[in-house]
Amino acid sequence: MGSEGTLVEFAEMAAADTCCGCGGTFSLTRYELARRINDAKVASIEATGAATLVTGCPACRMHVNDGLSRRQGSVRVLHTAQFVAVANAD
């Protein structure tokens, strides 16, 4: 349930169980490889047509935001707690 009683539709991306490429410090030490992994993840995210990605992982949130920024993507990335707060906003 979204804010103001609107419904939120869940759209699972292809290869949802695939890593975003951050992998803790992996993206710091192997950024080029991590970026290529992230490019595939971001393409899957964008292919859903979703306006918002919700994840409980702060590292994924950061890394996916980086990938979206490089592609000038418009998908908003929220932590699960942020999503719940938005959904429950008055």
ABEGO torsion letter per residue (X at the ends): XBBGGBBBBBBBBBGAABBAGAGEAAAAABAAAAAAAAAAAAAAAAAAGBABBBBABAAAAAAAAAAAAAAGBABBBBBAAAAAAAAABX
